[in-house]
């Protein structure tokens, strides 16, 4: 396990336009300062592609500085992933050095859209998430969709994932084995639009990290009716 003197890290994270969760970790002992001032970030990070290349042309260039400013109400801390240190992070907004909103922050875009909807229409969004994913590399035998045998063959993955999501505040409700081969579904309870968006990121990260503990990959890519991912 981990020595008592091991530093706990806390990450300030943002989900980019490619749905990749990126961010910057700091030591837990420095969290108070990080919460007040944020941590360093750069505009060019938004130009990173899913293939770890910088898009060309890069509209931001190599220069510039930003901050990742954490949302105190969007804390996630999970201790229940076996043989791993605490997974601790805050969903964050990307800001200018003055802590005003940066135009490329997708979380700020979501907040603005929700506020505009309420101002213009008097409506508020309530969202209940359902995210489906495939487990790759488990090499399980075939089993019927939605069956108890399908759910049990993945044990203890299901209980561990639900435990982690509950600890993360994602309000998991059901975890059925779906129609596709080795396909599952996370369903969470209703909440505000921004919290639901944060939960979507949290669920993907928790699912992928727990799957990796078993030597598998969790894919949220679409699949066709025969259980094969679209290429």
Helices and strands as residue ranges (DSSP letters): E 9-15, E 21-27, G 28-30, H 31-37, E 39-41, G 43-47, E 66-78, E 87-95, H 106-121, E 126-136, H 148-153, H 157-167, E 172-174, E 183-192, H 193-213, E 217-219
